[in-house]
Amino acid sequence: MTKARQQSGTPATALLRELQITFSTHNYEHEPRERSFGLEAAAALDLDPEQVFKTLITTIDGTLTVAVVPVNGSVDMKSLASCRGGHRAELAEQGLAERTTGYVAGGISPIGQKRLLPTVIDETVELFETVYVSGGKRGLDIGIAPLDLIRVTGATVAAIARPTVS
Protein backbone atom coordinates (compact mmCIF):
# COMPACT_ATOMS: atom_id res chain seq x y z
CA MET A 1 0.00 0.00 0.00
CA THR A 2 1.38 3.38 -0.93
CA LYS A 3 1.95 6.05 1.69
CA ALA A 4 -0.71 8.25 0.06
CA ARG A 5 -3.28 5.45 0.32
CA GLN A 6 -2.47 4.96 4.01
CA GLN A 7 -3.02 8.63 4.82
CA SER A 8 -6.34 9.26 3.09
CA GLY A 9 -9.25 7.61 4.96
CA THR A 10 -9.80 3.89 4.87
CA PRO A 11 -8.10 1.60 2.37
CA ALA A 12 -11.44 1.45 0.52
CA THR A 13 -11.82 5.21 0.10
CA ALA A 14 -8.13 5.61 -0.67
CA LEU A 15 -8.28 3.01 -3.43
CA LEU A 16 -11.37 4.58 -4.97
CA ARG A 17 -9.69 8.00 -4.97
CA GLU A 18 -6.53 6.53 -6.43
CA LEU A 19 -8.54 4.90 -9.25
CA GLN A 20 -10.59 8.10 -9.69
CA ILE A 21 -13.86 6.27 -9.13
CA THR A 22 -16.80 8.47 -8.12
CA PHE A 23 -18.26 7.59 -4.71
CA SER A 24 -19.91 9.22 -1.73
CA THR A 25 -19.29 8.62 1.96
CA HIS A 26 -22.04 8.32 4.54
CA ASN A 27 -21.20 8.38 8.23
CA TYR A 28 -23.56 7.28 10.97
CA GLU A 29 -23.32 6.70 14.69
CA HIS A 30 -22.63 2.99 15.26
CA GLU A 31 -24.28 1.49 18.34
CA PRO A 32 -21.59 -0.77 19.91
CA ARG A 33 -24.14 -3.38 21.03
CA GLU A 34 -25.65 -3.65 17.54
CA ARG A 35 -24.66 -6.86 15.71
CA SER A 36 -26.75 -6.43 12.55
CA PHE A 37 -24.33 -3.93 11.06
CA GLY A 38 -25.90 -3.69 7.60
CA LEU A 39 -29.45 -3.20 8.81
CA GLU A 40 -28.15 -0.64 11.30
CA ALA A 41 -26.52 1.28 8.43
CA ALA A 42 -29.66 1.15 6.28
CA ALA A 43 -31.83 2.44 9.14
CA ALA A 44 -29.35 5.13 10.25
CA LEU A 45 -28.90 6.42 6.69
CA ASP A 46 -32.60 6.06 5.85
CA LEU A 47 -31.84 3.80 2.88
CA ASP A 48 -33.75 0.90 1.35
CA PRO A 49 -32.17 -2.28 2.83
CA GLU A 50 -32.28 -3.85 -0.65
CA GLN A 51 -29.86 -1.13 -1.81
CA VAL A 52 -27.41 -1.60 1.08
CA PHE A 53 -25.08 -4.58 0.71
CA LYS A 54 -23.15 -6.50 3.34
CA THR A 55 -19.78 -8.10 2.79
CA LEU A 56 -19.27 -11.63 4.09
CA ILE A 57 -16.06 -13.61 3.93
CA THR A 58 -16.71 -17.24 3.13
CA THR A 59 -14.77 -20.32 2.20
CA ILE A 60 -15.63 -22.42 -0.81
CA ASP A 61 -13.95 -25.79 -0.58
CA GLY A 62 -11.29 -24.09 1.56
CA THR A 63 -10.77 -21.05 -0.71
CA LEU A 64 -11.57 -17.67 0.81
CA THR A 65 -14.23 -15.85 -1.19
CA VAL A 66 -16.10 -12.58 -0.71
CA ALA A 67 -19.90 -12.66 -0.94
CA VAL A 68 -21.78 -9.35 -1.22
CA VAL A 69 -25.55 -9.49 -0.67
CA PRO A 70 -28.35 -7.12 0.37
CA VAL A 71 -28.44 -6.55 4.14
CA ASN A 72 -32.03 -7.75 4.37
CA GLY A 73 -31.06 -11.19 3.05
CA SER A 74 -28.51 -13.92 3.50
CA VAL A 75 -26.08 -15.81 1.29
CA ASP A 76 -27.42 -18.93 -0.37
CA MET A 77 -24.29 -21.00 0.26
CA LYS A 78 -25.20 -23.65 -2.34
CA SER A 79 -25.63 -21.01 -5.04
CA LEU A 80 -22.39 -19.29 -4.01
CA ALA A 81 -20.40 -22.54 -4.18
CA SER A 82 -22.00 -23.49 -7.47
CA CYS A 83 -21.26 -20.18 -9.20
CA ARG A 84 -17.57 -20.55 -8.24
CA GLY A 85 -17.43 -24.20 -9.37
CA GLY A 86 -17.25 -25.49 -5.80
CA HIS A 87 -19.16 -27.95 -3.69
CA ARG A 88 -19.37 -26.47 -0.19
CA ALA A 89 -19.45 -22.89 1.04
CA GLU A 90 -19.56 -21.64 4.62
CA LEU A 91 -18.80 -18.48 6.55
CA ALA A 92 -15.13 -18.00 7.34
CA GLU A 93 -14.02 -17.70 10.95
CA GLN A 94 -14.20 -14.05 12.04
CA GLY A 95 -10.53 -13.75 13.00
CA LEU A 96 -9.44 -15.16 9.65
CA ALA A 97 -11.79 -12.76 7.82
CA GLU A 98 -10.37 -9.79 9.74
CA ARG A 99 -6.71 -10.80 9.25
CA THR A 100 -7.19 -11.48 5.54
CA THR A 101 -9.12 -8.31 4.71
CA GLY A 102 -7.46 -5.88 7.13
CA TYR A 103 -10.89 -4.76 8.33
CA VAL A 104 -12.88 -5.49 11.51
CA ALA A 105 -16.16 -7.42 11.43
CA GLY A 106 -19.00 -5.01 10.83
CA GLY A 107 -16.68 -2.81 8.81
CA ILE A 108 -15.39 -5.23 6.17
CA SER A 109 -15.54 -3.51 2.81
CA PRO A 110 -15.43 -5.45 -0.45
CA ILE A 111 -13.06 -2.70 -1.66
CA GLY A 112 -9.41 -2.23 -0.70
CA GLN A 113 -8.89 -5.47 1.18
CA LYS A 114 -5.33 -6.44 2.13
CA ARG A 115 -5.56 -9.45 -0.15
CA LEU A 116 -7.64 -9.52 -3.34
CA LEU A 117 -10.07 -12.41 -2.99
CA PRO A 118 -12.50 -13.85 -5.52
CA THR A 119 -15.69 -11.83 -5.11
CA VAL A 120 -19.31 -12.61 -5.98
CA ILE A 121 -21.98 -9.91 -5.79
CA ASP A 122 -25.67 -10.75 -5.82
CA GLU A 123 -27.37 -9.94 -9.11
CA THR A 124 -29.77 -7.49 -7.44
CA VAL A 125 -26.87 -5.02 -7.39
CA GLU A 126 -27.78 -4.22 -10.99
CA LEU A 127 -31.25 -2.95 -10.02
CA PHE A 128 -29.92 0.32 -8.60
CA GLU A 129 -28.12 3.42 -9.82
CA THR A 130 -26.21 3.56 -6.54
CA VAL A 131 -25.57 0.86 -3.95
CA TYR A 132 -24.06 1.18 -0.50
CA VAL A 133 -21.33 -0.99 1.00
CA SER A 134 -19.14 -0.70 4.06
CA GLY A 135 -16.49 1.96 3.72
CA GLY A 136 -13.97 0.00 5.75
CA LYS A 137 -15.00 0.77 9.31
CA ARG A 138 -18.10 0.59 11.44
CA GLY A 139 -20.23 3.69 10.97
CA LEU A 140 -19.13 4.39 7.39
CA ASP A 141 -20.81 3.36 4.16
CA ILE A 142 -19.82 4.18 0.59
CA GLY A 143 -22.32 4.97 -2.16
CA ILE A 144 -21.05 3.68 -5.49
CA ALA A 145 -22.36 2.82 -8.95
CA PRO A 146 -22.83 -0.96 -9.27
CA LEU A 147 -20.62 -1.21 -12.35
CA ASP A 148 -17.80 0.59 -10.52
CA LEU A 149 -18.19 -1.77 -7.55
CA ILE A 150 -18.06 -4.78 -9.85
CA ARG A 151 -15.04 -3.41 -11.69
CA VAL A 152 -12.99 -2.41 -8.63
CA THR A 153 -13.57 -5.77 -6.92
CA GLY A 154 -13.23 -7.88 -10.07
CA ALA A 155 -16.51 -9.49 -9.05
CA THR A 156 -18.70 -12.06 -10.67
CA VAL A 157 -22.41 -11.20 -10.53
CA ALA A 158 -24.73 -14.10 -9.73
CA ALA A 159 -27.92 -15.01 -7.89
CA ILE A 160 -26.42 -15.76 -4.46
CA ALA A 161 -28.86 -14.07 -2.05
CA ARG A 162 -32.01 -15.29 -0.48
CA PRO A 163 -34.41 -13.10 1.43
CA THR A 164 -34.45 -13.50 5.18
CA VAL A 165 -37.78 -14.82 6.37
CA SER A 166 -39.18 -12.58 9.10
Backbone hydrogen bonds in HBPLUS format (Angstrom, degrees):
<---DONOR---> <-ACCEPTOR-->    atom                        ^
c    i                          cat <-CA-CA->   ^        H-A-AA   ^      H-
h    n   atom  resd res      DA  || num        DHA   H-A  angle D-A-AA Bond
n    s   type  num  typ     dist DA aas  dist angle  dist       angle   num
A0006-GLN N   A0002-THR O   3.11 MM   4  6.46 151.3  2.20 149.7 157.9     1
A0007-GLN N   A0003-LYS O   3.19 MM   4  6.41 141.9  2.34 146.1 155.2     2
A0014-ALA N   A0010-THR O   2.91 MM   4  6.04 163.2  1.94 158.7 164.2     3
A0015-LEU N   A0011-PRO O   2.96 MM   4  5.97 156.8  2.01 140.2 146.0     4
A0016-LEU N   A0012-ALA O   3.07 MM   4  6.31 163.4  2.10 150.1 154.6     5
A0017-ARG N   A0013-THR O   2.98 MM   4  6.17 157.3  2.03 146.0 152.1     6
A0018-GLU N   A0014-ALA O   2.87 MM   4  6.04 162.3  1.90 148.8 154.4     7
A0019-LEU N   A0015-LEU O   2.91 MM   4  6.12 152.0  1.99 150.8 157.5     8
A0021-ILE N   A0016-LEU O   2.89 MM   5  5.14 171.1  1.90 153.8 155.1     9
A0020-GLN N   A0017-ARG O   2.95 MM   3  4.80 152.5  2.03 100.7 109.3    10
A0024-SER N   A0143-GLY O   2.95 MM 119  4.90 150.7  2.03 135.3 143.2    11
A0143-GLY N   A0024-SER O   2.79 MM 119  4.90 160.2  1.83 138.0 144.9    12
A0026-HIS N   A0141-ASP O   2.82 MM 115  5.13 148.5  1.92 159.4 159.4    13
A0141-ASP N   A0026-HIS O   2.91 MM 115  5.13 163.5  1.94 141.9 147.3    14
A0028-TYR N   A0139-GLY O   2.94 MM 111  4.90 150.8  2.03 132.3 134.4    15
A0034-GLU N   A0031-GLU O   2.86 MM   3  5.38 156.5  1.91 122.7 130.5    16
A0040-GLU N   A0036-SER O   2.92 MM   4  6.08 153.7  1.99 156.4 165.1    17
A0041-ALA N   A0037-PHE O   2.97 MM   4  6.24 155.0  2.03 146.7 152.7    18
A0042-ALA N   A0038-GLY O   2.98 MM   4  6.28 163.6  2.00 150.8 154.8    19
A0043-ALA N   A0039-LEU O   2.99 MM   4  6.13 165.0  2.01 148.3 152.0    20
A0044-ALA N   A0040-GLU O   2.86 MM   4  5.99 168.3  1.87 154.2 158.0    21
A0045-LEU N   A0041-ALA O   2.90 MM   4  5.92 152.8  1.97 150.9 157.4    22
A0047-LEU N   A0042-ALA O   2.84 MM   5  4.83 167.4  1.85 144.9 148.9    23
A0046-ASP N   A0043-ALA O   3.19 MM   3  4.95 155.9  2.25  98.2 105.4    24
A0051-GLN N   A0048-ASP O   2.82 MM   3  5.41 157.9  1.87 122.6 129.9    25
A0052-VAL N   A0049-PRO O   3.39 MM   3  5.12 153.0  2.47  93.4 101.0    26
A0132-TYR N   A0051-GLN O   3.04 MM  81  6.38 155.7  2.10 154.3 158.0    27
A0071-VAL N   A0052-VAL O   2.83 MM  19  5.91 154.8  1.90 159.1 155.1    28
A0053-PHE N   A0132-TYR O   2.73 MM  79  5.98 172.7  1.74 177.3 176.0    29
A0054-LYS N   A0069-VAL O   2.70 MM  15  5.55 158.7  1.75 171.4 164.9    30
A0069-VAL N   A0054-LYS O   3.09 MM  15  5.55 146.4  2.21 149.6 156.2    31
A0056-LEU N   A0067-ALA O   2.81 MM  11  5.16 171.0  1.82 161.1 164.0    32
A0067-ALA N   A0056-LEU O   2.81 MM  11  5.16 167.6  1.82 159.6 163.4    33
A0092-ALA N   A0057-ILE O   2.86 MM  35  5.64 173.3  1.87 138.4 137.0    34
A0058-THR N   A0065-THR O   2.75 MM   7  5.17 174.2  1.76 166.5 167.3    35
A0065-THR N   A0058-THR O   2.82 MM   7  5.17 156.3  1.88 137.6 140.2    36
A0059-THR N   A0090-GLU O   2.77 MM  31  5.53 152.5  1.84 160.9 170.0    37
A0090-GLU N   A0059-THR O   2.99 MM  31  5.53 144.8  2.12 146.9 157.9    38
A0060-ILE N   A0063-THR O   2.82 MM   3  5.05 157.5  1.87 134.2 139.5    39
A0063-THR N   A0060-ILE O   2.92 MM   3  5.05 169.8  1.93 115.1 117.7    40
A0061-ASP N   A0088-ARG O   2.85 MM  27  5.47 150.1  1.94 163.5 165.6    41
A0066-VAL N   A0118-PRO O   2.80 MM  52  6.15 169.4  1.81 162.1 164.3    42
A0120-VAL N   A0066-VAL O   2.84 MM  54  6.17 155.1  1.90 153.8 160.8    43
A0068-VAL N   A0120-VAL O   2.92 MM  52  6.27 152.1  1.99 158.2 162.2    44
A0122-ASP N   A0068-VAL O   2.87 MM  54  6.19 163.4  1.90 176.9 176.1    45
A0073-GLY N   A0070-PRO O   3.11 MM   3  5.58 150.6  2.20 121.1 121.4    46
A0164-THR N   A0072-ASN O   3.39 MM  92  6.29 164.4  2.41 139.0 136.0    47
A0074-SER N   A0162-ARG O   2.85 MM  88  5.48 155.7  1.91 154.7 162.5    48
A0162-ARG N   A0074-SER O   2.88 MM  88  5.48 151.6  1.96 152.8 159.1    49
A0076-ASP N   A0160-ILE O   2.69 MM  84  5.27 174.6  1.69 149.5 151.4    50
A0080-LEU N   A0076-ASP O   2.93 MM   4  6.21 158.9  1.97 156.7 163.8    51
A0081-ALA N   A0077-MET O   2.96 MM   4  6.09 170.3  1.97 149.3 151.5    52
A0082-SER N   A0078-LYS O   2.94 MM   4  6.05 163.3  1.97 147.6 153.0    53
A0083-CYS N   A0079-SER O   2.93 MM   4  6.09 161.5  1.96 150.3 154.3    54
A0084-ARG N   A0081-ALA O   3.17 MM   3  5.34 138.3  2.36 100.6 112.2    55
A0086-GLY N   A0081-ALA O   2.66 MM   5  4.62 159.0  1.70 151.6 144.0    56
A0085-GLY N   A0082-SER O   3.01 MM   3  4.99 163.3  2.04 107.3 111.5    57
A0096-LEU N   A0093-GLU O   3.08 MM   3  5.40 116.7  2.50 106.7 121.5    58
A0097-ALA N   A0093-GLU O   2.97 MM   4  6.26 159.1  2.01 157.2 164.1    59
A0098-GLU N   A0094-GLN O   2.92 MM   4  6.18 160.5  1.95 155.7 160.5    60
A0099-ARG N   A0095-GLY O   2.92 MM   4  6.11 165.3  1.94 150.9 155.0    61
A0100-THR N   A0096-LEU O   2.94 MM   4  5.95 162.0  1.97 149.7 154.9    62
A0101-THR N   A0097-ALA O   3.04 MM   4  6.06 158.8  2.09 145.9 151.3    63
A0102-GLY N   A0098-GLU O   2.86 MM   4  5.53 150.5  1.95 143.1 151.2    64
A0114-LYS N   A0101-THR O   2.87 MM  13  4.95 159.7  1.91 112.4 119.3    65
A0107-GLY N   A0104-VAL O   2.80 MM   3  5.38 145.8  1.92 142.6 146.6    66
A0156-THR N   A0119-THR O   2.92 MM  37  6.32 155.7  1.98 148.4 152.5    67
A0121-ILE N   A0156-THR O   2.86 MM  35  6.26 159.9  1.90 163.5 170.1    68
A0158-ALA N   A0121-ILE O   3.07 MM  37  6.38 155.1  2.14 149.8 157.3    69
A0125-VAL N   A0122-ASP O   3.05 MM   3  6.06 169.5  2.06 129.5 132.4    70
A0123-GLU N   A0158-ALA O   2.85 MM  35  4.96 130.4  2.10 120.8 126.1    71
A0126-GLU N   A0123-GLU O   3.17 MM   3  6.04 162.3  2.21 122.9 125.5    72
A0127-LEU N   A0124-THR O   3.02 MM   3  5.43 167.8  2.03 117.4 120.3    73
A0131-VAL N   A0144-ILE O   2.87 MM  13  5.54 168.3  1.89 154.1 155.0    74
A0144-ILE N   A0131-VAL O   2.88 MM  13  5.54 159.3  1.92 158.2 165.3    75
A0133-VAL N   A0142-ILE O   3.00 MM   9  5.40 149.8  2.10 145.2 152.7    76
A0142-ILE N   A0133-VAL O   2.71 MM   9  5.40 161.2  1.75 162.2 168.9    77
A0135-GLY N   A0140-LEU O   2.78 MM   5  5.13 166.1  1.79 135.9 131.5    78
A0140-LEU N   A0137-LYS O   3.27 MM   3  5.82 136.0  2.48 143.5 138.6    79
A0148-ASP N   A0145-ALA O   2.98 MM   3  5.32 123.0  2.31 107.9 122.6    80
A0149-LEU N   A0145-ALA O   3.00 MM   4  6.36 157.0  2.06 156.4 163.9    81
A0150-ILE N   A0146-PRO O   2.89 MM   4  6.15 164.0  1.92 156.5 160.4    82
A0151-ARG N   A0147-LEU O   2.93 MM   4  6.03 157.2  1.98 139.9 146.7    83
A0152-VAL N   A0148-ASP O   2.85 MM   4  5.98 171.7  1.86 155.1 157.1    84
A0153-THR N   A0149-LEU O   3.14 MM   4  6.14 146.2  2.26 143.5 151.4    85
A0154-GLY N   A0150-ILE O   2.92 MM   4  5.74 120.8  2.28 136.4 150.6    86
A0155-ALA N   A0150-ILE O   3.06 MM   5  5.02 140.2  2.22 140.3 146.5    87
A0154-GLY N   A0151-ARG O   3.25 MM   3  5.09 140.8  2.41  93.7 104.8    88
